[in-house]
Amino acid sequence: MKKTILVTGSSRGIGKAIALYLAKNGFDLVLHCRSQQAQAEEVIAEIEQLGQSARLLQFDIANREQCAEQLTQDIDTHGAYYGVVCNAGITADNAFPSLTGEEWDSVIHTNLDSFYNVLQPVIMPMIRRRKAGRIVTLSSVSGLIGNRGQVNYSAAKAGIIGATKALALELAKRDITVNCVAPGLIATEMLDDLPLDDIKKMIPARRVGNPKEVAAAVAFLMSEDAGYITRQVISVNGGLC
């Protein structure tokens, strides 16, 4: 039986790159989006061209009830997942004195609360498989060193690191590894309005990364070869920190 991996936020950007990279490595995929259904279906078509199967779940990862309903129904129908990649997230940048309560709450709910919302319904089915499993969360360089104008985002991504390390302790004896990948500045639409020439001067590698480089790190942590790696944070940031 082929191994199936859920990747949240996989209709575009880093999530899409992760899904395609995993498909090339022989995994079946459960894609997820909140609103970009047409884009997600295009990713499914690309995965099927690679000879793997894929299906789509559509829900808001900040909504606990939606997560539980959709994920439980999918697992009841298709069986437990081999792995989960918690990738979906948002930003709402602002200087802290001007940061609104809505900007704080939306980022915390989507980026941090989703750790519980997505993983809590899938963990026990993974344990009951009595086989190796993999969980990879996506943090950020902002979660490691903070970033001006991103107090909310930095708090959420730092929280992801702590939650990942704690869950890894609980699941290690179950042969389920839990690790975190922390990207730096990656060439996605999130960088479209930033002064890239100035930013590159801050990065020792003198360039931004590309989504495939993040996907490669995730794919390794999902592989059988990574079975003795757990509770770790892998930075993909060109030496930024």
Wavefront OBJ file of the C-alpha trace (Angstrom):
o trace
v 0.000 0.000 0.000
v 1.314 3.432 -0.914
v 1.979 5.948 1.831
v -0.243 9.017 1.937
v 0.785 12.454 3.160
v -1.466 15.410 3.968
v 0.015 18.793 3.025
v -1.890 21.855 4.207
v -1.801 24.991 2.106
v -0.712 23.077 -0.969
v -2.416 24.987 -3.787
v 0.539 27.311 -4.402
v 3.957 28.477 -3.241
v 5.974 26.353 -0.851
v 3.072 23.990 -0.178
v 2.663 23.229 -3.867
v 6.406 22.626 -4.210
v 6.318 20.249 -1.239
v 3.376 18.291 -2.639
v 4.998 17.879 -6.058
v 8.368 16.924 -4.571
v 6.719 14.277 -2.390
v 4.807 12.926 -5.391
v 8.083 12.595 -7.291
v 9.341 10.573 -4.331
v 6.473 8.097 -4.641
v 3.955 9.372 -2.099
v 0.229 9.807 -2.608
v -1.093 13.180 -1.498
v -4.009 14.728 0.297
v -3.962 18.365 -0.739
v -5.606 21.134 1.221
v -6.756 24.646 0.488
v -9.086 27.156 2.054
v -10.285 29.007 -1.039
v -7.958 28.342 -4.000
v -9.817 25.284 -5.288
v -9.005 25.823 -8.966
v -5.294 26.130 -8.248
v -5.371 23.055 -6.019
v -7.049 21.024 -8.747
v -4.241 22.025 -11.122
v -1.747 20.650 -8.600
v -3.734 17.412 -8.444
v -3.453 17.114 -12.225
v 0.322 17.572 -12.022
v 0.570 14.905 -9.318
v -1.480 12.459 -11.364
v 0.833 13.057 -14.329
v 3.637 11.886 -12.043
v 1.796 8.609 -11.496
v 0.585 9.312 -7.973
v -2.926 9.812 -6.658
v -4.184 12.934 -4.947
v -7.395 14.247 -3.480
v -8.421 17.634 -2.111
v -9.806 18.752 1.234
v -11.104 22.294 1.581
v -11.426 23.912 5.004
v -10.137 26.753 7.163
v -7.279 25.539 9.379
v -8.204 28.222 11.919
v -11.642 26.627 12.321
v -11.361 23.711 14.741
v -14.742 22.218 13.903
v -14.091 22.245 10.156
v -10.707 20.595 10.642
v -12.091 17.842 12.840
v -15.036 17.142 10.539
v -13.109 17.075 7.261
v -10.064 15.193 8.522
v -12.025 12.608 10.486
v -14.280 11.928 7.509
v -11.296 11.578 5.160
v -9.488 9.194 7.508
v -12.629 7.130 8.074
v -12.988 6.781 4.298
v -9.388 6.306 3.190
v -7.422 5.309 6.285
v -4.805 6.993 8.449
v -2.042 9.104 6.985
v 1.617 8.117 6.932
v 2.612 11.741 7.263
v 1.425 15.307 7.686
v 3.051 18.553 6.576
v 1.657 21.588 8.406
v 2.507 24.290 5.899
v -0.461 26.643 5.581
v -0.093 30.080 7.108
v -0.713 33.802 6.693
v 0.930 37.117 7.501
v -0.575 40.412 8.657
v 2.458 42.635 9.122
v 2.411 45.885 11.063
v 4.558 47.765 13.551
v 3.538 46.638 17.033
v 2.118 50.008 18.205
v -0.210 49.922 15.203
v -0.939 46.179 15.266
v -4.667 45.604 15.573
v -6.310 42.919 17.629
v -7.682 41.408 14.446
v -4.189 41.242 12.912
v -2.856 39.549 16.034
v -5.720 37.089 16.330
v -5.880 36.098 12.674
v -2.182 35.229 12.517
v -2.161 33.364 15.835
v -5.335 31.432 15.006
v -4.186 30.465 11.516
v -0.492 29.832 12.156
v -0.418 28.479 15.716
v -3.881 27.228 16.676
v -3.875 25.231 13.448
v -1.132 23.027 14.908
v -3.760 21.637 17.284
v -6.669 21.911 14.862
v -4.982 19.853 12.139
v -2.867 17.400 14.099
v -5.182 16.484 16.971
v -7.705 14.625 14.755
v -5.004 12.700 12.867
v -2.602 11.631 15.634
v -4.513 8.698 17.125
v -5.231 7.139 13.710
v -1.508 7.444 12.935
v -0.640 5.752 16.229
v -3.133 2.949 15.588
v -1.354 2.146 12.304
v 1.477 0.750 14.466
v 3.890 1.753 11.733
v 6.422 4.508 11.231
v 5.003 7.969 10.616
v 6.244 11.458 9.894
v 5.105 14.941 10.864
v 6.808 18.091 9.588
v 5.759 21.578 10.594
v 6.775 24.798 8.872
v 8.131 27.560 11.061
v 10.221 30.497 9.821
v 13.407 32.419 10.411
v 11.029 34.872 12.116
v 10.264 32.202 14.697
v 13.978 31.772 15.401
v 15.201 35.363 15.649
v 12.107 37.559 15.327
v 11.452 40.117 12.632
v 10.549 43.786 12.737
v 6.901 44.343 11.894
v 6.077 40.684 12.495
v 5.551 40.354 16.233
v 2.394 38.331 15.638
v 3.971 36.098 12.981
v 7.185 35.647 14.981
v 5.195 34.658 18.067
v 3.166 32.098 16.131
v 6.176 30.575 14.398
v 8.177 30.399 17.627
v 5.202 28.644 19.183
v 5.229 26.116 16.353
v 8.819 25.220 17.229
v 7.955 24.646 20.889
v 4.868 22.606 20.066
v 6.806 20.518 17.552
v 9.535 19.672 20.049
v 7.004 18.730 22.730
v 4.948 16.532 20.407
v 8.130 14.829 19.220
v 8.784 13.690 22.787
v 5.309 12.195 23.057
v 5.444 10.317 19.752
v 9.070 9.151 19.605
v 8.314 5.772 21.178
v 5.547 5.292 18.582
v 8.102 5.549 15.746
v 6.491 8.785 14.592
v 9.028 11.544 14.055
v 8.096 15.204 14.461
v 10.384 17.855 13.016
v 10.269 21.452 11.905
v 11.589 23.183 8.792
v 12.239 26.909 9.183
v 12.561 28.692 5.830
v 14.207 32.049 5.427
v 13.428 34.351 2.531
v 11.969 32.184 -0.229
v 10.951 33.330 -3.704
v 7.169 33.290 -3.369
v 4.505 35.940 -3.821
v 5.037 36.951 -0.175
v 8.246 38.692 -1.300
v 6.680 40.566 -4.212
v 6.537 43.935 -2.425
v 9.897 43.726 -0.629
v 13.192 45.396 -1.655
v 14.989 42.219 -2.706
v 18.302 43.855 -3.596
v 18.647 45.224 -0.074
v 17.451 41.977 1.470
v 19.976 39.860 -0.416
v 22.807 41.867 1.136
v 21.707 40.595 4.562
v 21.877 36.935 3.537
v 25.316 35.259 3.597
v 24.389 33.252 0.482
v 23.535 36.557 -1.260
v 20.290 35.222 -2.697
v 16.812 34.201 -1.694
v 15.874 30.539 -1.646
v 13.402 28.790 -3.901
v 10.430 26.647 -2.862
v 12.042 23.460 -4.176
v 14.890 23.836 -1.662
v 12.395 23.897 1.192
v 10.518 20.970 -0.337
v 13.720 18.928 -0.515
v 14.281 19.343 3.221
v 10.701 18.313 3.970
v 10.937 15.308 1.655
v 14.082 14.076 3.380
v 12.418 14.295 6.795
v 9.501 12.293 5.359
v 11.790 9.551 4.074
v 12.696 6.242 5.694
v 16.289 7.468 5.929
v 15.206 10.129 8.447
v 13.760 7.663 10.945
v 16.248 8.570 13.700
v 15.786 12.319 13.292
v 13.119 13.829 15.514
v 12.570 16.981 17.616
v 14.796 18.998 15.278
v 14.528 22.338 13.507
v 16.088 22.396 10.037
v 16.801 25.922 8.808
v 16.692 26.622 5.079
v 17.818 30.229 5.000
v 21.166 30.690 3.261
v 22.971 31.249 6.559
v 20.729 34.102 7.723
v 20.837 32.756 11.271
l 1 2 3 4 5 6 7 8 9 10 11 12 13 14 15 16 17 18 19 20 21 22 23 24 25 26 27 28 29 30 31 32 33 34 35 36 37 38 39 40 41 42 43 44 45 46 47 48 49 50 51 52 53 54 55 56 57 58 59 60 61 62 63 64 65 66 67 68 69 70 71 72 73 74 75 76 77 78 79 80 81 82 83 84 85 86 87 88 89 90 91 92 93 94 95 96 97 98 99 100 101 102 103 104 105 106 107 108 109 110 111 112 113 114 115 116 117 118 119 120 121 122 123 124 125 126 127 128 129 130 131 132 133 134 135 136 137 138 139 140 141 142 143 144 145 146 147 148 149 150 151 152 153 154 155 156 157 158 159 160 161 162 163 164 165 166 167 168 169 170 171 172 173 174 175 176 177 178 179 180 181 182 183 184 185 186 187 188 189 190 191 192 193 194 195 196 197 198 199 200 201 202 203 204 205 206 207 208 209 210 211 212 213 214 215 216 217 218 219 220 221 222 223 224 225 226 227 228 229 230 231 232 233 234 235 236 237 238 239 240 241
